[in-house]
Amino acid sequence: MSNPYPQVTDLFLLGKTLKSHGTGGQLRLMVEDKFKQYFQKGTFVFLDLDGSKVPFEVSYADDGPHFVIGLAKVVDKDASDALAGKEIWIDATRIKARHRLSPRNTKGKWDEYAIHDTETDLVFPILRTEEYPQQLMAVIESNDREILIPLHEDLISSIDREQKVLYMEVPDGLLEM
């Protein structure tokens, strides 16, 4: 008997489930638009259930007013309620190269980095990262206060992994008193 689930050694974080949608087992998701393409009928996603990545087959995806998916064998509201608020992962080999460097997916790795603001030429060590809906934020200190800086790939011009520096243009107004 063959294993119906794909063998996966490396996973990539796509987003998370929010809550049930309707009564038929559908789930509303929080994912960046660029990652919605990975939710195709017949593909597998993995939900983090108590520290284990459990595979679920996608039965459909609907990008209407809310991004909603159906999962095989999740057929009622009780089952989908049990999956609310869970991280959703996918086989990393399916991810396009340009999506692999998404700051959200390397969030734990930024704590030892510094942000070099290319506009002001100032450097700020990252104290920690915090995850907000749709955005990973770096916490830095400037003028004796903590400031949240969005770690978005559109703001990051380059990354020096050897020196552990993110070169970016910090959005106007964030560093001002």
N, C-alpha and C positions, 0 to 999 in steps of 0.2 A: 504494500500500500504506500503510495507516494504522499509526501507532505504537501497539502494544498497551500501552505503559506510560504512566501518567499523567504529565502535565507538572507539575512541582512546583518552586516557587521558594523556599519556606520550610519547613524541617523542624522537628519537635518531638521531643525525646528521650523515649522511652517507658521504656527500661530497657536490659537487655543479655541476650544469650544466655549460658547457663551451660555446658551440655554436652549431648551427644547423649542421647536417651532412647529406649532400645530399639535395634533394628537397622533400622528402616524409614525413617530420615531425620528423625525427630522431634527437636525441640529443647526442652530445659527452659529456662524464662526466669526472670529476676529482674525483676519489674515490680510497682509498687504496685497494690493491688487496684482502685483507681479507674480505672486505665489498661487493665485487662483487657478492657473493653468494646470497645476499638478493634481488637481482633484478631478480625475476623469473616471468614468464608469469602468469598473473592472480592475482599477489600480488599488493598491493597499496603502493605507495610512496606519500609523501606530499611535494609540492614545496611551498616555502615561497614567496607569492605574496603580496606585500605591507603590510607585517606584519601578514598576515593570512596564515595558513597552508592549502593549497588546495589539496584534494586527486586526484591522477591520477592512473589509472590502467596500469601496465606494460604489453605491448603487446608482447615484445620480448627484449632480451639482446644479444649483440654480442661482445665477447671479442677478436676481431681481432687486427689489428695494433693500433686501438683506441677503448676504451670501449664506445659502442654506445647502446642506448636503444630507443625503440619506446614506445609511450604512446597512449592508446586508445583515440580516438577523437582528437588527434594532428596529422593531416594528410597532412600538407603542410609546406613549409619553413617559411611562414609568421607566422604561429602558433608556430613553434619551435623557431623562432627568438625571439618571445615575452617571451620565457621561458629561454633564455640564461642568464647565470650569476646568477642563483637562487640557494639557498641552497636546498638540498634534504634531507628529513627526512623520518623516518620509525617508525612504531609502536614499541616502546621500548620493548614490551613483546616478540617480535620476535628475539631480539638480544641475541646471546650466552653470557653467563656470562663472558667469558674471553675477549669479545669485549667491554663490558660495561665500562671498566675503561680506554678506549682509551683517552689519554691526550687531543686530539682535541675536544672531546665531553664534556670535563669539563673545557674548556679554561678559562672561567670567574672565576673559582674557584681557580686558581693558584696565583692570584695577592697577596694574603695574605701569601703565602708560601715562604719558603727558600729552596735553593738547598744545600744539604750537599754533597760535592765531597768526595766520599769514598776513592779515591786515595790519595788526599792531606790532607783530614780531614778539609778542609776549608768550611765555610758556607757563602752563598751569598743570601741575600733577593731578591726575584723576584720583579722587579720594575713594570713590565707589561708583557703581552703576545702579540705576533704579529703572525698573520697567514700568512704563505707563501704557495705556491702551494705544496701540499702533506705533509706539515709539520707545526706544531705549535711550535713556538719558545718562550723561556723565555728570557727576557732582564734582565741582571744582571749588576752590576757595579764592575769592578776590575781594580785597578791601574788607577783610574780617567778616565776610558773609559767604554762605554757600550759594552757589549758582548752578542751575541746571542747564546743561548744554545738550541739545539733541545730537545723538550719534546717528546721523543719517548719511548714507553713502553719497548723496548729492552735495553734502557740505564738506566731505572729506576729499581733499585733493590728492593726498598720497599718505602712505603708511610706511614708516621706517621700522620694520620689525626688529632689526638688530639694536637700534637705539631706543626702541619702544616709544615712538613719537607719532601722534596723529597730526598731520598737517591739514588744517582746515580754516575756512573763513567763518569765524564765529558770527552768528547773525547779529545785525546792528541792534544796539541797545542792551544786549545781555550783560555786557561787562561794565556798563555805566552805572553810576550811583543814582 
